[in-house]
Amino acid sequence: MNPIELIQTKRDGGTHTPEDLKEWIHSYVRKEVADYQMSAWLMAVFLKGMTAQETSALTDAMVTSGEVLDLGDHFEQSADKHSTGGVGDKTSLVTIPLAASCGVKVAKMSGRGLGHTGGTIDKLESIPGFRTSISKEEFLSQLEVLGLVIAGQTADLAPADKLMYALRDVTATVEALPLIASSIMSKKIAAGAKNIVLDVKYGQGAFMKTVDDAVRLAHAMVNIGQHLQRNVVAYVTDMNQPLGHAIGNALEVQEAIDTLKGQGPKDLLSVSVQLASEMVSLALSMPLDQATETVQTSLRSGKALEMLKQMIVHQGGEWEDTVDQPKLPIAPVQIPVIAPVSGYIAKMDALAIGRIVMGLGAGRIRKEDDIDPRPGIIFHLTVGDFVEKGQEYATIYARTDAEAEQAKTALDPTLTFVQESLPASPLIYARVTTDNTEYYTA
Ligand code: URA
């Protein structure tokens, strides 16, 4: 393979063979292709696109650039879940124990939050003592004993993605559909699960701003699964407003626990049950409606909460038996936010809200930044609710009075109040499989 010819082929709108793509990606990881050559090629892909076959071959090349986790006897009954990220998205903390408590084997590698979106690893690390950095041996042994483990991603999985993502980030080539799809799917496939359920978020607080782009991304990832012998189902869900009421790491763990105790917000519960049901259906070969009943029974019986507790304790986290939940840190300053007018809440700008929570110290701009698990916001009302002027609609949790006041001033403009109630839009917009796209109404 000649790097210049390969770049020329894509620049001129041509297609690559799987062999060329494998050699290209593997040579890059071995440092035989220069960053400037990879950057030129990434831009050519951004401008000219890739066929479905090329996107799958690229994913395969990225998977085989490093280690692929072998889940052994658990492969057939294994399932993983991935969200493209959003604000207040603590779905994994509810979905994963729900699915595992029904017998699905879950060995999940999760990421940290970046920018306005949160990450499961940061949320779990708000529990004192909880270890997210564990060896491969411990990871697999916990899967054996408990059937559930969540840890941070190791550098050995899909190393090509790590290198390419860093380049995309600084060469304006992040937003290319084949590059996003192969980046996400290479990490999921390398993590070893046979069945994968994706939550592709769309809207202001999401990576994909329009529902059409989210559906296209969902299709691209489901296609990759089909080419690489994984069962993949993707849901397209709304991220125009935060999911649930809590945003901020420790606050979100608390909300996930409340949801597993049957006291969580409806939207979070509904997305979590749907995704868990899909995991159960795929991994245990069960019709979806039967899987949903199994998941709901597990939720009601407290089995899913017990599963999460077992995982937290196994990984060193502190569990307080008297209140049956993990120990969680609390922000020292808490102030109410009062509605400036009466009206229905028509919109909550998830992106702006995510940024306010970041400003409170809960998020990071660069991967190496430190975060504080305590700050955040709890909304007491959501889109569609009526609020009276002077009513407390949110509480801000902050490290200092000054940070709390700053967040309070910034919060009001993120909400839109109207005088007439508006029709609700669907929380779960579509379900995408290899043979079908099903659209839902509210
Ligand atoms: N998330 C990923 O892992 N990769 C992308 O390219 C975009 C979002």
Residues whose N, C-alpha, C, O or C-beta is under 5 A from the ligand:
A	BS01	URA	V174 L179 I180 S183 I184
